[in-house]
Amino acid sequence: MNSLWRFLRDKRNQQVLGWVGGGLVAAVTGLWGAFVYFFPSPESPATKSPTVQANCGAVAIGGNVTGATIATGPTTDSDCASKPK
């Protein structure tokens, strides 16, 4: 154990270990980036966009929407039964 501390106290050995450690970090980071790029994770159902539907003149909106204009009016080509007044 004493020889290990003597090795680590040497200024030249500290510099070499610093360069080797930095190189290892850079190499591992690059390998991780390549792995994630070439082997992407499959999309889980929670990350997929939900399907949004509106029936009988209703209004539905989904996803990231900004500045949208919603215009309503009577439905002409609809299979919905009209409501009694």
Gaussian input, Z-matrix of N, CA and C with variables (Angstrom, degrees):
# hf/3-21g

backbone

0 1
 N
 C     1     B1
 C     2     B2     1     A1
 N     3     B3     2     A2     1     D1
 C     4     B4     3     A3     2     D2
 C     5     B5     4     A4     3     D3
 N     6     B6     5     A5     4     D4
 C     7     B7     6     A6     5     D5
 C     8     B8     7     A7     6     D6
 N     9     B9     8     A8     7     D7
 C    10    B10     9     A9     8     D8
 C    11    B11    10    A10     9     D9
 N    12    B12    11    A11    10    D10
 C    13    B13    12    A12    11    D11
 C    14    B14    13    A13    12    D12
 N    15    B15    14    A14    13    D13
 C    16    B16    15    A15    14    D14
 C    17    B17    16    A16    15    D15
 N    18    B18    17    A17    16    D16
 C    19    B19    18    A18    17    D17
 C    20    B20    19    A19    18    D18
 N    21    B21    20    A20    19    D19
 C    22    B22    21    A21    20    D20
 C    23    B23    22    A22    21    D21
 N    24    B24    23    A23    22    D22
 C    25    B25    24    A24    23    D23
 C    26    B26    25    A25    24    D24
 N    27    B27    26    A26    25    D25
 C    28    B28    27    A27    26    D26
 C    29    B29    28    A28    27    D27
 N    30    B30    29    A29    28    D28
 C    31    B31    30    A30    29    D29
 C    32    B32    31    A31    30    D30
 N    33    B33    32    A32    31    D31
 C    34    B34    33    A33    32    D32
 C    35    B35    34    A34    33    D33
 N    36    B36    35    A35    34    D34
 C    37    B37    36    A36    35    D35
 C    38    B38    37    A37    36    D36
 N    39    B39    38    A38    37    D37
 C    40    B40    39    A39    38    D38
 C    41    B41    40    A40    39    D39
 N    42    B42    41    A41    40    D40
 C    43    B43    42    A42    41    D41
 C    44    B44    43    A43    42    D42
 N    45    B45    44    A44    43    D43
 C    46    B46    45    A45    44    D44
 C    47    B47    46    A46    45    D45
 N    48    B48    47    A47    46    D46
 C    49    B49    48    A48    47    D47
 C    50    B50    49    A49    48    D48
 N    51    B51    50    A50    49    D49
 C    52    B52    51    A51    50    D50
 C    53    B53    52    A52    51    D51
 N    54    B54    53    A53    52    D52
 C    55    B55    54    A54    53    D53
 C    56    B56    55    A55    54    D54
 N    57    B57    56    A56    55    D55
 C    58    B58    57    A57    56    D56
 C    59    B59    58    A58    57    D57
 N    60    B60    59    A59    58    D58
 C    61    B61    60    A60    59    D59
 C    62    B62    61    A61    60    D60
 N    63    B63    62    A62    61    D61
 C    64    B64    63    A63    62    D62
 C    65    B65    64    A64    63    D63
 N    66    B66    65    A65    64    D64
 C    67    B67    66    A66    65    D65
 C    68    B68    67    A67    66    D66
 N    69    B69    68    A68    67    D67
 C    70    B70    69    A69    68    D68
 C    71    B71    70    A70    69    D69
 N    72    B72    71    A71    70    D70
 C    73    B73    72    A72    71    D71
 C    74    B74    73    A73    72    D72
 N    75    B75    74    A74    73    D73
 C    76    B76    75    A75    74    D74
 C    77    B77    76    A76    75    D75
 N    78    B78    77    A77    76    D76
 C    79    B79    78    A78    77    D77
 C    80    B80    79    A79    78    D78
 N    81    B81    80    A80    79    D79
 C    82    B82    81    A81    80    D80
 C    83    B83    82    A82    81    D81
 N    84    B84    83    A83    82    D82
 C    85    B85    84    A84    83    D83
 C    86    B86    85    A85    84    D84
 N    87    B87    86    A86    85    D85
 C    88    B88    87    A87    86    D86
 C    89    B89    88    A88    87    D87
 N    90    B90    89    A89    88    D88
 C    91    B91    90    A90    89    D89
 C    92    B92    91    A91    90    D90
 N    93    B93    92    A92    91    D91
 C    94    B94    93    A93    92    D92
 C    95    B95    94    A94    93    D93
 N    96    B96    95    A95    94    D94
 C    97    B97    96    A96    95    D95
 C    98    B98    97    A97    96    D96
 N    99    B99    98    A98    97    D97
 C   100   B100    99    A99    98    D98
 C   101   B101   100   A100    99    D99
 N   102   B102   101   A101   100   D100
 C   103   B103   102   A102   101   D101
 C   104   B104   103   A103   102   D102
 N   105   B105   104   A104   103   D103
 C   106   B106   105   A105   104   D104
 C   107   B107   106   A106   105   D105
 N   108   B108   107   A107   106   D106
 C   109   B109   108   A108   107   D107
 C   110   B110   109   A109   108   D108
 N   111   B111   110   A110   109   D109
 C   112   B112   111   A111   110   D110
 C   113   B113   112   A112   111   D111
 N   114   B114   113   A113   112   D112
 C   115   B115   114   A114   113   D113
 C   116   B116   115   A115   114   D114
 N   117   B117   116   A116   115   D115
 C   118   B118   117   A117   116   D116
 C   119   B119   118   A118   117   D117
 N   120   B120   119   A119   118   D118
 C   121   B121   120   A120   119   D119
 C   122   B122   121   A121   120   D120
 N   123   B123   122   A122   121   D121
 C   124   B124   123   A123   122   D122
 C   125   B125   124   A124   123   D123
 N   126   B126   125   A125   124   D124
 C   127   B127   126   A126   125   D125
 C   128   B128   127   A127   126   D126
 N   129   B129   128   A128   127   D127
 C   130   B130   129   A129   128   D128
 C   131   B131   130   A130   129   D129
 N   132   B132   131   A131   130   D130
 C   133   B133   132   A132   131   D131
 C   134   B134   133   A133   132   D132
 N   135   B135   134   A134   133   D133
 C   136   B136   135   A135   134   D134
 C   137   B137   136   A136   135   D135
 N   138   B138   137   A137   136   D136
 C   139   B139   138   A138   137   D137
 C   140   B140   139   A139   138   D138
 N   141   B141   140   A140   139   D139
 C   142   B142   141   A141   140   D140
 C   143   B143   142   A142   141   D141
 N   144   B144   143   A143   142   D142
 C   145   B145   144   A144   143   D143
 C   146   B146   145   A145   144   D144
 N   147   B147   146   A146   145   D145
 C   148   B148   147   A147   146   D146
 C   149   B149   148   A148   147   D147
 N   150   B150   149   A149   148   D148
 C   151   B151   150   A150   149   D149
 C   152   B152   151   A151   150   D150
 N   153   B153   152   A152   151   D151
 C   154   B154   153   A153   152   D152
 C   155   B155   154   A154   153   D153
 N   156   B156   155   A155   154   D154
 C   157   B157   156   A156   155   D155
 C   158   B158   157   A157   156   D156
 N   159   B159   158   A158   157   D157
 C   160   B160   159   A159   158   D158
 C   161   B161   160   A160   159   D159
 N   162   B162   161   A161   160   D160
 C   163   B163   162   A162   161   D161
 C   164   B164   163   A163   162   D162
 N   165   B165   164   A164   163   D163
 C   166   B166   165   A165   164   D164
 C   167   B167   166   A166   165   D165
 N   168   B168   167   A167   166   D166
 C   169   B169   168   A168   167   D167
 C   170   B170   169   A169   168   D168
 N   171   B171   170   A170   169   D169
 C   172   B172   171   A171   170   D170
 C   173   B173   172   A172   171   D171
 N   174   B174   173   A173   172   D172
 C   175   B175   174   A174   173   D173
 C   176   B176   175   A175   174   D174
 N   177   B177   176   A176   175   D175
 C   178   B178   177   A177   176   D176
 C   179   B179   178   A178   177   D177
 N   180   B180   179   A179   178   D178
 C   181   B181   180   A180   179   D179
 C   182   B182   181   A181   180   D180
 N   183   B183   182   A182   181   D181
 C   184   B184   183   A183   182   D182
 C   185   B185   184   A184   183   D183
 N   186   B186   185   A185   184   D184
 C   187   B187   186   A186   185   D185
 C   188   B188   187   A187   186   D186
 N   189   B189   188   A188   187   D187
 C   190   B190   189   A189   188   D188
 C   191   B191   190   A190   189   D189
 N   192   B192   191   A191   190   D190
 C   193   B193   192   A192   191   D191
 C   194   B194   193   A193   192   D192
 N   195   B195   194   A194   193   D193
 C   196   B196   195   A195   194   D194
 C   197   B197   196   A196   195   D195
 N   198   B198   197   A197   196   D196
 C   199   B199   198   A198   197   D197
 C   200   B200   199   A199   198   D198
 N   201   B201   200   A200   199   D199
 C   202   B202   201   A201   200   D200
 C   203   B203   202   A202   201   D201
 N   204   B204   203   A203   202   D202
 C   205   B205   204   A204   203   D203
 C   206   B206   205   A205   204   D204
 N   207   B207   206   A206   205   D205
 C   208   B208   207   A207   206   D206
 C   209   B209   208   A208   207   D207
 N   210   B210   209   A209   208   D208
 C   211   B211   210   A210   209   D209
 C   212   B212   211   A211   210   D210
 N   213   B213   212   A212   211   D211
 C   214   B214   213   A213   212   D212
 C   215   B215   214   A214   213   D213
 N   216   B216   215   A215   214   D214
 C   217   B217   216   A216   215   D215
 C   218   B218   217   A217   216   D216
 N   219   B219   218   A218   217   D217
 C   220   B220   219   A219   218   D218
 C   221   B221   220   A220   219   D219
 N   222   B222   221   A221   220   D220
 C   223   B223   222   A222   221   D221
 C   224   B224   223   A223   222   D222
 N   225   B225   224   A224   223   D223
 C   226   B226   225   A225   224   D224
 C   227   B227   226   A226   225   D225
 N   228   B228   227   A227   226   D226
 C   229   B229   228   A228   227   D227
 C   230   B230   229   A229   228   D228
 N   231   B231   230   A230   229   D229
 C   232   B232   231   A231   230   D230
 C   233   B233   232   A232   231   D231
 N   234   B234   233   A233   232   D232
 C   235   B235   234   A234   233   D233
 C   236   B236   235   A235   234   D234
 N   237   B237   236   A236   235   D235
 C   238   B238   237   A237   236   D236
 C   239   B239   238   A238   237   D237
 N   240   B240   239   A239   238   D238
 C   241   B241   240   A240   239   D239
 C   242   B242   241   A241   240   D240
 N   243   B243   242   A242   241   D241
 C   244   B244   243   A243   242   D242
 C   245   B245   244   A244   243   D243
 N   246   B246   245   A245   244   D244
 C   247   B247   246   A246   245   D245
 C   248   B248   247   A247   246   D246
 N   249   B249   248   A248   247   D247
 C   250   B250   249   A249   248   D248
 C   251   B251   250   A250   249   D249
 N   252   B252   251   A251   250   D250
 C   253   B253   252   A252   251   D251
 C   254   B254   253   A253   252   D252

   B1=1.4545
   B2=1.5305
   B3=1.3080
   B4=1.4606
   B5=1.5257
   B6=1.3304
   B7=1.4667
   B8=1.5325
   B9=1.3318
   B10=1.4599
   B11=1.5248
   B12=1.3299
   B13=1.4650
   B14=1.5215
   B15=1.3209
   B16=1.4583
   B17=1.5338
   B18=1.3412
   B19=1.4656
   B20=1.5301
   B21=1.3424
   B22=1.4605
   B23=1.5208
   B24=1.3190
   B25=1.4708
   B26=1.5173
   B27=1.3154
   B28=1.4610
   B29=1.5362
   B30=1.3385
   B31=1.4618
   B32=1.5350
   B33=1.3160
   B34=1.4734
   B35=1.5258
   B36=1.3218
   B37=1.4673
   B38=1.5269
   B39=1.3302
   B40=1.4702
   B41=1.5248
   B42=1.3344
   B43=1.4634
   B44=1.5318
   B45=1.3253
   B46=1.4632
   B47=1.5262
   B48=1.3183
   B49=1.4610
   B50=1.5264
   B51=1.3283
   B52=1.4669
   B53=1.5216
   B54=1.3371
   B55=1.4594
   B56=1.5211
   B57=1.3169
   B58=1.4615
   B59=1.5262
   B60=1.3302
   B61=1.4641
   B62=1.5172
   B63=1.3327
   B64=1.4617
   B65=1.5169
   B66=1.3340
   B67=1.4652
   B68=1.5212
   B69=1.3342
   B70=1.4626
   B71=1.5276
   B72=1.3196
   B73=1.4701
   B74=1.5278
   B75=1.3335
   B76=1.4661
   B77=1.5329
   B78=1.3426
   B79=1.4608
   B80=1.5233
   B81=1.3327
   B82=1.4652
   B83=1.5236
   B84=1.3301
   B85=1.4642
   B86=1.5317
   B87=1.3270
   B88=1.4616
   B89=1.5175
   B90=1.3332
   B91=1.4628
   B92=1.5215
   B93=1.3284
   B94=1.4657
   B95=1.5358
   B96=1.3159
   B97=1.4698
   B98=1.5179
   B99=1.3338
   B100=1.4673
   B101=1.5202
   B102=1.3173
   B103=1.4649
   B104=1.5226
   B105=1.3253
   B106=1.4644
   B107=1.5245
   B108=1.3278
   B109=1.4626
   B110=1.5298
   B111=1.3186
   B112=1.4637
   B113=1.5224
   B114=1.3173
   B115=1.4606
   B116=1.5316
   B117=1.3476
   B118=1.4673
   B119=1.5282
   B120=1.3155
   B121=1.4621
   B122=1.5234
   B123=1.3217
   B124=1.4673
   B125=1.5257
   B126=1.3193
   B127=1.4667
   B128=1.5136
   B129=1.3094
   B130=1.4588
   B131=1.5264
   B132=1.3297
   B133=1.4737
   B134=1.5224
   B135=1.3221
   B136=1.4593
   B137=1.5246
   B138=1.3442
   B139=1.4564
   B140=1.5160
   B141=1.3096
   B142=1.4597
   B143=1.5245
   B144=1.3158
   B145=1.4588
   B146=1.5227
   B147=1.3199
   B148=1.4607
   B149=1.5284
   B150=1.3096
   B151=1.4546
   B152=1.5231
   B153=1.3042
   B154=1.4611
   B155=1.5212
   B156=1.3361
   B157=1.4626
   B158=1.5225
   B159=1.2978
   B160=1.4611
   B161=1.5252
   B162=1.3265
   B163=1.4577
   B164=1.5249
   B165=1.2921
   B166=1.4664
   B167=1.5277
   B168=1.3158
   B169=1.4574
   B170=1.5089
   B171=1.3147
   B172=1.4647
   B173=1.5190
   B174=1.3213
   B175=1.4579
   B176=1.5204
   B177=1.3307
   B178=1.4608
   B179=1.5189
   B180=1.3174
   B181=1.4604
   B182=1.5211
   B183=1.3064
   B184=1.4574
   B185=1.5127
   B186=1.3235
   B187=1.4567
   B188=1.5114
   B189=1.3155
   B190=1.4641
   B191=1.5215
   B192=1.3207
   B193=1.4556
   B194=1.5195
   B195=1.3346
   B196=1.4565
   B197=1.5140
   B198=1.2917
   B199=1.4554
   B200=1.5135
   B201=1.3199
   B202=1.4575
   B203=1.5195
   B204=1.3230
   B205=1.4500
   B206=1.5126
   B207=1.3254
   B208=1.4580
   B209=1.5211
   B210=1.3225
   B211=1.4581
   B212=1.5229
   B213=1.3289
   B214=1.4585
   B215=1.5204
   B216=1.2686
   B217=1.4460
   B218=1.5196
   B219=1.2972
   B220=1.4675
   B221=1.5281
   B222=1.3148
   B223=1.4580
   B224=1.5234
   B225=1.3216
   B226=1.4706
   B227=1.5217
   B228=1.3202
   B229=1.4548
   B230=1.5241
   B231=1.3038
   B232=1.4615
   B233=1.5081
   B234=1.3300
   B235=1.4696
   B236=1.5047
   B237=1.3321
   B238=1.4512
   B239=1.5385
   B240=1.2784
   B241=1.4781
   B242=1.5169
   B243=1.3377
   B244=1.4681
   B245=1.5289
   B246=1.3208
   B247=1.4551
   B248=1.5153
   B249=1.3232
   B250=1.4605
   B251=1.5290
   B252=1.3138
   B253=1.4690
   B254=1.4962
   A1=110.41
   A2=115.33
   A3=120.25
   A4=110.42
   A5=117.59
   A6=120.34
   A7=111.01
   A8=116.69
   A9=120.15
   A10=110.30
   A11=117.55
   A12=120.58
   A13=111.17
   A14=117.43
   A15=121.92
   A16=109.56
   A17=116.48
   A18=121.45
   A19=110.86
   A20=116.88
   A21=120.63
   A22=112.94
   A23=118.59
   A24=121.21
   A25=112.22
   A26=117.90
   A27=121.17
   A28=109.35
   A29=116.55
   A30=122.17
   A31=111.39
   A32=117.97
   A33=121.33
   A34=110.48
   A35=117.43
   A36=121.08
   A37=111.14
   A38=117.39
   A39=120.83
   A40=110.42
   A41=116.27
   A42=119.43
   A43=111.19
   A44=116.45
   A45=120.04
   A46=109.70
   A47=118.05
   A48=121.03
   A49=111.22
   A50=117.02
   A51=120.64
   A52=111.50
   A53=117.34
   A54=120.67
   A55=111.51
   A56=116.64
   A57=119.89
   A58=110.31
   A59=117.52
   A60=121.26
   A61=111.82
   A62=117.04
   A63=120.72
   A64=111.86
   A65=116.42
   A66=120.08
   A67=111.71
   A68=116.39
   A69=119.88
   A70=111.35
   A71=116.43
   A72=120.21
   A73=110.08
   A74=116.99
   A75=120.35
   A76=110.86
   A77=117.17
   A78=120.60
   A79=111.67
   A80=116.75
   A81=120.12
   A82=110.26
   A83=117.05
   A84=120.45
   A85=110.94
   A86=117.19
   A87=120.64
   A88=112.26
   A89=116.43
   A90=119.84
   A91=111.35
   A92=117.31
   A93=120.39
   A94=110.40
   A95=116.91
   A96=120.11
   A97=111.86
   A98=117.47
   A99=120.87
   A100=110.59
   A101=117.54
   A102=121.34
   A103=111.15
   A104=116.98
   A105=121.13
   A106=110.41
   A107=117.51
   A108=120.38
   A109=111.51
   A110=116.96
   A111=120.38
   A112=113.79
   A113=118.46
   A114=122.14
   A115=109.72
   A116=118.40
   A117=119.78
   A118=110.95
   A119=115.33
   A120=119.38
   A121=109.68
   A122=117.50
   A123=119.45
   A124=109.69
   A125=115.22
   A126=119.05
   A127=110.37
   A128=115.13
   A129=119.27
   A130=108.12
   A131=118.11
   A132=119.87
   A133=112.46
   A134=118.32
   A135=120.74
   A136=111.36
   A137=118.96
   A138=120.81
   A139=113.34
   A140=118.82
   A141=121.45
   A142=109.88
   A143=115.22
   A144=119.62
   A145=109.79
   A146=117.19
   A147=118.93
   A148=110.67
   A149=115.83
   A150=121.12
   A151=108.09
   A152=115.59
   A153=121.13
   A154=107.84
   A155=116.76
   A156=121.41
   A157=109.52
   A158=114.79
   A159=120.70
   A160=107.64
   A161=116.42
   A162=121.60
   A163=110.21
   A164=116.06
   A165=124.00
   A166=113.42
   A167=116.78
   A168=119.87
   A169=114.69
   A170=118.79
   A171=120.98
   A172=109.30
   A173=116.16
   A174=121.73
   A175=107.95
   A176=116.41
   A177=121.26
   A178=108.64
   A179=115.79
   A180=120.30
   A181=107.48
   A182=117.48
   A183=121.12
   A184=111.12
   A185=116.21
   A186=121.30
   A187=111.29
   A188=115.68
   A189=121.48
   A190=108.22
   A191=116.69
   A192=121.52
   A193=108.33
   A194=116.20
   A195=120.98
   A196=108.59
   A197=116.03
   A198=121.70
   A199=114.80
   A200=118.09
   A201=121.13
   A202=110.35
   A203=115.97
   A204=121.79
   A205=108.06
   A206=116.85
   A207=121.61
   A208=107.48
   A209=115.97
   A210=121.10
   A211=107.96
   A212=116.83
   A213=120.63
   A214=109.31
   A215=114.69
   A216=120.10
   A217=109.14
   A218=117.52
   A219=119.49
   A220=110.78
   A221=115.11
   A222=120.08
   A223=108.14
   A224=116.62
   A225=120.07
   A226=110.58
   A227=118.46
   A228=121.41
   A229=108.44
   A230=116.34
   A231=120.29
   A232=109.71
   A233=114.91
   A234=119.80
   A235=110.53
   A236=118.12
   A237=122.48
   A238=109.90
   A239=115.74
   A240=120.08
   A241=107.94
   A242=115.54
   A243=118.21
   A244=110.13
   A245=115.26
   A246=121.03
   A247=110.55
   A248=117.80
   A249=119.53
   A250=110.13
   A251=116.31
   A252=120.27
   A253=111.97
   D1=-33.44
   D2=-179.26
   D3=-65.88
   D4=-36.62
   D5=-179.81
   D6=-69.71
   D7=-31.13
   D8=176.95
   D9=-64.16
   D10=-45.65
   D11=179.72
   D12=-65.55
   D13=-37.01
   D14=177.31
   D15=-63.31
   D16=-40.90
   D17=177.83
   D18=-63.96
   D19=-43.42
   D20=-177.29
   D21=-73.54
   D22=-24.07
   D23=179.88
   D24=-75.78
   D25=-20.52
   D26=-179.22
   D27=-68.80
   D28=126.30
   D29=-175.78
   D30=-61.06
   D31=-38.98
   D32=-179.55
   D33=-64.97
   D34=-41.83
   D35=179.03
   D36=-65.81
   D37=-35.41
   D38=177.45
   D39=-63.74
   D40=-41.31
   D41=179.71
   D42=-65.77
   D43=-43.14
   D44=-179.92
   D45=-64.13
   D46=-43.86
   D47=179.70
   D48=-64.56
   D49=-34.95
   D50=176.85
   D51=-64.29
   D52=-44.07
   D53=178.40
   D54=-66.34
   D55=-42.63
   D56=179.99
   D57=-64.67
   D58=-42.76
   D59=178.76
   D60=-63.74
   D61=-43.00
   D62=177.86
   D63=-63.74
   D64=-39.62
   D65=177.75
   D66=-65.03
   D67=-39.88
   D68=178.06
   D69=-63.70
   D70=-41.66
   D71=179.14
   D72=-62.72
   D73=-44.01
   D74=179.69
   D75=-64.29
   D76=-41.66
   D77=-179.46
   D78=-65.81
   D79=-43.40
   D80=-179.61
   D81=-65.84
   D82=-40.22
   D83=178.50
   D84=-62.90
   D85=-43.01
   D86=178.01
   D87=-64.38
   D88=-41.76
   D89=178.21
   D90=-64.50
   D91=-39.44
   D92=178.54
   D93=-64.77
   D94=-42.62
   D95=177.88
   D96=-62.01
   D97=-41.18
   D98=177.96
   D99=-66.26
   D100=-40.71
   D101=179.46
   D102=-62.12
   D103=-46.05
   D104=-179.57
   D105=-66.12
   D106=-34.35
   D107=179.93
   D108=-70.86
   D109=-46.01
   D110=-175.08
   D111=-83.81
   D112=-21.12
   D113=179.55
   D114=-128.24
   D115=70.10
   D116=-178.93
   D117=-66.64
   D118=150.64
   D119=178.99
   D120=-73.05
   D121=145.65
   D122=177.62
   D123=-67.41
   D124=146.32
   D125=-179.92
   D126=-70.67
   D127=131.26
   D128=175.10
   D129=-84.98
   D130=159.98
   D131=180.00
   D132=-59.54
   D133=-26.98
   D134=-178.59
   D135=-71.36
   D136=-27.16
   D137=-178.00
   D138=-90.48
   D139=-12.62
   D140=178.34
   D141=-76.04
   D142=152.70
   D143=178.28
   D144=-70.74
   D145=133.65
   D146=178.52
   D147=-72.54
   D148=152.16
   D149=175.78
   D150=-86.42
   D151=127.62
   D152=-177.76
   D153=-114.40
   D154=129.82
   D155=179.50
   D156=-133.37
   D157=146.10
   D158=175.35
   D159=-123.82
   D160=135.58
   D161=-178.99
   D162=-119.77
   D163=147.18
   D164=171.79
   D165=55.75
   D166=48.65
   D167=174.86
   D168=80.72
   D169=7.29
   D170=177.70
   D171=-77.32
   D172=169.91
   D173=179.34
   D174=-116.77
   D175=130.21
   D176=177.01
   D177=-134.13
   D178=143.12
   D179=179.12
   D180=-145.90
   D181=144.23
   D182=-179.49
   D183=-148.09
   D184=156.67
   D185=179.04
   D186=89.47
   D187=-165.55
   D188=179.99
   D189=-89.22
   D190=103.83
   D191=-176.77
   D192=-125.54
   D193=129.89
   D194=175.53
   D195=-134.57
   D196=145.28
   D197=176.09
   D198=65.18
   D199=28.78
   D200=-179.00
   D201=-84.11
   D202=144.59
   D203=175.31
   D204=-107.30
   D205=130.43
   D206=179.75
   D207=-111.71
   D208=118.09
   D209=178.68
   D210=-109.60
   D211=130.92
   D212=179.84
   D213=-117.18
   D214=158.47
   D215=179.07
   D216=-178.18
   D217=-177.62
   D218=-179.71
   D219=-68.89
   D220=145.15
   D221=177.13
   D222=-87.32
   D223=131.73
   D224=-177.47
   D225=-99.62
   D226=-49.60
   D227=-177.91
   D228=-103.24
   D229=68.54
   D230=-176.36
   D231=-120.46
   D232=147.82
   D233=175.69
   D234=-97.37
   D235=14.95
   D236=179.67
   D237=-85.04
   D238=142.61
   D239=177.41
   D240=-74.84
   D241=138.67
   D242=178.07
   D243=-73.95
   D244=146.54
   D245=-179.28
   D246=-80.38
   D247=138.53
   D248=176.08
   D249=-70.94
   D250=146.10
   D251=-179.84
   D252=-93.93

